[in-house]
């Protein structure tokens, strides 16, 4: 039976019994309004980018790209300064990640629901972590450059504070998702709180902790480069100095070295991660 051979009363009764089967103007509005709003916002956003300026800057862009691939007077480049800067950047990333991981190993347990029973303490810790995590690492870099001066120390502190906030949250979530049976088994032997954490919690979450910290080490190597640009030392300061001097060929050389460094860290961290979990590399 179709609505064409039904009375108005029957159609009205079906509409009342099955309102979801009939289209209404309000449903159409709810379906299409988000797409229309998103399209309007996209067009409005493009207004700020002044796309026409790409045409005016095209010659400068090609000149910049040409200088990236055509290198001059390579024998005069200060390679010692470049590789010292790369070493500082790697040390900055490693030390900041290491300290952040150690701090998160403690704070993560204090922020976990199944370890810290006191709601007030747990919430205070989590809100402090929100502040650490909510402020961008670059902003922390500017804060510490102002506080302790130029140099790698400011970068280490910025990475430490940022990683402490993020890793503590990730660690606490991993702790909250452990298998409770192993913990209860340790408690049944009469073990104290520290022994329960040592033998009940840590064996389950340690591979996750190491994997997350290794990923952060790789990410922080890139971040340390950016922190150097704002005065936190390392290879970032060398990049910005070469940019200001229009030595784009040297900038390209430095960036390539940083990419190789990140590739090696990624390769090494993968091997360490597989070694920790007892697996073999497939490639």
C-alpha positions as CSV (number, residue, x, y, z in Angstrom):
1,X,0.0,0.0,0.0
2,X,1.3,3.5,-0.9
3,X,0.4,6.8,0.5
4,X,-1.4,7.7,-2.7
5,X,-4.2,5.3,-1.9
6,X,-4.3,6.0,1.8
7,X,-6.4,8.5,3.6
8,X,-5.0,11.6,5.3
9,X,-5.9,10.1,8.7
10,X,-4.0,6.9,7.9
11,X,-0.9,8.9,6.8
12,X,-1.1,11.0,9.9
13,X,-1.3,7.9,12.1
14,X,1.7,6.3,10.4
15,X,3.7,9.6,10.8
16,X,2.9,9.6,14.5
17,X,3.8,5.9,14.9
18,X,7.1,6.1,12.8
19,X,8.3,9.7,12.8
20,X,11.8,8.7,11.8
21,X,10.7,7.3,8.5
22,X,9.5,10.6,7.1
23,X,11.6,13.6,6.1
24,X,10.8,17.0,7.5
25,X,12.2,20.4,6.8
26,X,13.9,20.5,10.2
27,X,15.7,17.2,9.5
28,X,16.9,18.6,6.2
29,X,18.2,21.7,7.9
30,X,20.1,19.6,10.5
31,X,21.6,17.4,7.8
32,X,22.9,20.2,5.5
33,X,23.5,23.0,8.0
34,X,26.9,21.7,9.2
35,X,28.2,21.3,5.6
36,X,27.0,24.8,4.7
37,X,28.6,26.3,7.8
38,X,31.9,24.5,7.1
39,X,31.9,25.7,3.5
40,X,31.2,29.3,4.5
41,X,33.9,29.1,7.2
42,X,36.4,27.7,4.6
43,X,35.7,30.5,2.2
44,X,35.9,33.1,4.9
45,X,39.2,31.6,6.2
46,X,40.8,31.9,2.7
47,X,40.2,35.6,2.8
48,X,43.0,36.0,5.3
49,X,45.6,34.1,3.3
50,X,45.8,36.5,0.4
51,X,46.4,33.8,-2.2
52,X,47.2,36.3,-4.9
53,X,50.5,37.0,-3.0
54,X,51.8,33.6,-4.2
55,X,52.1,35.0,-7.7
56,X,54.1,38.0,-6.5
57,X,56.4,35.8,-4.5
58,X,56.9,33.1,-7.1
59,X,60.2,34.5,-8.3
60,X,61.6,34.7,-4.7
61,X,60.4,31.2,-4.0
62,X,62.2,29.7,-7.1
63,X,65.3,31.6,-6.1
64,X,65.1,30.2,-2.6
65,X,64.6,26.6,-3.9
66,X,67.5,27.0,-6.3
67,X,69.8,28.1,-3.5
68,X,68.8,25.0,-1.5
69,X,70.0,22.6,-4.2
70,X,73.0,24.6,-5.6
71,X,75.8,24.7,-3.0
72,X,78.7,27.1,-3.2
73,X,82.1,27.4,-1.4
74,X,81.5,24.2,0.6
75,X,85.1,24.3,1.8
76,X,84.5,27.5,3.8
77,X,81.5,26.1,5.7
78,X,82.1,25.8,9.5
79,X,81.4,22.1,9.7
80,X,82.6,21.9,13.3
81,X,80.0,24.4,14.5
82,X,77.3,22.6,12.6
83,X,78.0,19.2,14.1
84,X,78.5,20.6,17.5
85,X,75.0,22.2,17.2
86,X,73.6,18.8,16.1
87,X,75.2,17.1,19.0
88,X,73.7,19.7,21.4
89,X,70.3,19.3,19.8
90,X,70.5,15.5,20.3
91,X,71.7,15.9,23.9
92,X,69.0,18.4,24.6
93,X,66.3,16.1,23.3
94,X,67.7,13.0,25.1
95,X,68.1,14.7,28.5
96,X,64.7,16.4,28.4
97,X,63.0,13.2,27.4
98,X,64.9,11.2,30.0
99,X,64.1,13.6,32.8
100,X,60.4,13.8,31.7
101,X,60.2,10.0,31.6
102,X,61.6,9.7,35.1
103,X,59.3,12.3,36.4
104,X,56.3,10.8,34.7
105,X,57.2,7.4,36.1
106,X,56.3,8.8,39.6
107,X,53.6,11.3,38.7
108,X,51.9,8.8,36.4
109,X,51.2,6.5,39.4
110,X,50.0,9.4,41.5
111,X,47.5,10.4,38.7
112,X,46.2,6.8,38.2
113,X,42.8,6.1,39.7
114,X,43.7,2.5,40.7
115,X,46.8,3.6,42.6
116,X,45.9,7.0,44.2
117,X,42.7,6.5,46.1
118,X,42.4,10.2,47.2
119,X,40.2,12.0,44.7
120,X,41.4,15.5,45.7
121,X,45.1,14.7,45.3
122,X,44.5,12.9,42.0
123,X,42.5,15.9,40.6
124,X,45.1,18.5,41.7
125,X,47.9,16.5,40.0
126,X,45.9,16.1,36.8
127,X,45.0,19.8,36.6
128,X,48.7,20.6,37.0
129,X,49.5,18.2,34.2
130,X,46.8,19.9,32.1
131,X,48.7,23.2,32.5
132,X,52.0,21.6,31.6
133,X,50.5,19.9,28.6
134,X,48.3,22.7,27.5
135,X,51.1,25.2,27.1
136,X,53.0,24.6,23.8
137,X,56.6,23.5,24.1
138,X,57.8,26.6,22.1
139,X,56.1,28.8,24.7
140,X,57.9,26.9,27.5
141,X,61.1,27.5,25.5
142,X,60.5,31.3,25.5
143,X,59.7,31.2,29.2
144,X,62.9,29.4,30.1
145,X,65.1,31.4,27.7
146,X,63.9,34.5,29.6
147,X,64.4,32.7,33.0
148,X,67.8,31.0,32.6
149,X,69.2,32.7,29.5
150,X,70.2,31.5,26.1
151,X,71.5,28.0,25.6
152,X,70.6,24.3,25.7
153,X,69.5,24.5,29.4
154,X,66.4,26.4,28.4
155,X,65.6,23.7,25.8
156,X,66.1,20.9,28.2
157,X,63.7,22.5,30.7
158,X,61.1,23.2,28.1
159,X,61.2,19.6,26.8
160,X,61.1,18.3,30.4
161,X,58.1,20.3,31.5
162,X,56.1,19.5,28.3
163,X,57.0,15.8,28.3
164,X,56.2,15.5,32.0
165,X,52.7,16.7,31.4
166,X,52.0,14.5,28.4
167,X,53.9,11.3,29.5
168,X,52.3,11.4,32.9
169,X,48.9,11.4,31.4
170,X,49.8,8.5,29.0
171,X,51.5,6.6,31.8
172,X,48.5,7.0,34.1
173,X,46.1,5.7,31.4
174,X,48.4,2.7,30.9
175,X,48.4,2.0,34.6
176,X,44.7,2.2,34.8
177,X,44.3,-0.4,32.1
178,X,46.5,-3.2,33.6
179,X,45.3,-6.7,34.5
180,X,44.1,-6.5,38.1
181,X,44.6,-10.3,38.7
182,X,48.4,-10.0,38.8
183,X,48.2,-7.1,41.2
184,X,45.8,-9.0,43.5
185,X,48.1,-12.0,43.4
186,X,51.0,-9.9,44.6
187,X,48.9,-8.3,47.4
188,X,47.7,-11.8,48.5
189,X,51.4,-12.6,49.5
190,X,51.4,-9.7,52.0
191,X,53.6,-7.5,49.9
192,X,53.7,-3.7,50.7
193,X,52.6,-0.9,48.3
194,X,56.1,-0.5,46.8
195,X,56.4,-4.2,46.2
196,X,53.0,-4.3,44.6
197,X,54.0,-1.5,42.2
198,X,57.4,-3.1,41.5
199,X,56.1,-6.6,40.8
200,X,52.4,-6.1,40.0
201,X,52.3,-2.9,37.9
202,X,55.7,-2.2,36.4
203,X,56.2,-5.5,34.6
204,X,52.9,-4.9,32.8
205,X,53.4,-1.3,31.8
206,X,57.1,-1.0,31.3
207,X,57.1,-2.0,27.6
208,X,54.4,0.7,27.0
209,X,56.4,3.3,29.0
210,X,59.6,2.6,27.0
211,X,57.7,2.7,23.7
212,X,56.1,6.0,24.4
213,X,59.3,7.5,25.7
214,X,61.2,6.4,22.6
215,X,58.6,8.0,20.4
216,X,58.9,11.2,22.4
217,X,62.7,11.1,21.9
218,X,62.2,11.1,18.2
219,X,59.6,13.9,18.3
220,X,61.7,16.0,20.7
221,X,64.7,15.8,18.4
222,X,62.6,17.8,15.9
223,X,61.2,20.0,18.6
224,X,64.7,20.8,19.9
225,X,65.6,22.1,16.5
226,X,62.7,24.6,16.7
227,X,63.5,25.5,20.3
228,X,67.0,26.4,19.1
229,X,65.5,29.0,16.8
230,X,64.0,30.9,19.8
231,X,67.4,30.9,21.6
232,X,67.5,27.5,23.3
233,X,70.8,26.5,21.6
234,X,71.6,23.6,19.3
235,X,71.3,23.4,15.6
236,X,68.2,25.7,15.5
237,X,70.3,28.7,16.3
238,X,72.7,27.8,13.5
239,X,69.7,27.5,11.1
240,X,68.3,30.9,12.0
241,X,71.7,32.5,11.7
242,X,72.3,31.0,8.2
243,X,68.8,32.1,7.2
244,X,69.5,35.7,8.3
245,X,72.7,35.7,6.3
246,X,70.9,34.3,3.2
247,X,73.1,31.2,3.3
248,X,70.3,28.9,2.1
249,X,72.7,26.2,0.7
250,X,74.1,25.8,4.2
251,X,70.5,25.7,5.7
252,X,69.7,22.9,3.3
253,X,72.8,21.0,4.3
254,X,71.9,21.4,8.0
255,X,68.3,20.3,7.4
256,X,69.5,17.2,5.6
257,X,71.8,16.3,8.5
258,X,68.9,16.7,10.9
259,X,66.7,14.4,8.7
260,X,69.4,11.7,8.7
261,X,69.6,12.0,12.5
262,X,65.9,11.6,13.0
263,X,65.9,8.6,10.6
264,X,68.7,7.0,12.7
265,X,66.8,7.7,16.0
266,X,63.7,6.2,14.5
267,X,65.5,3.0,13.4
268,X,67.3,2.6,16.7
269,X,64.2,3.2,18.8
270,X,62.3,0.6,16.8
271,X,65.0,-2.0,17.5
272,X,65.1,-1.1,21.2
273,X,61.3,-1.3,21.4
274,X,61.3,-4.8,19.8
275,X,64.1,-5.9,22.1
276,X,62.1,-4.8,25.1
277,X,59.0,-6.7,24.1
278,X,61.0,-9.7,23.0
279,X,60.1,-9.6,19.3
280,X,62.2,-9.8,16.2
281,X,62.5,-7.1,13.5
282,X,60.7,-8.1,10.3
283,X,62.6,-5.6,8.1
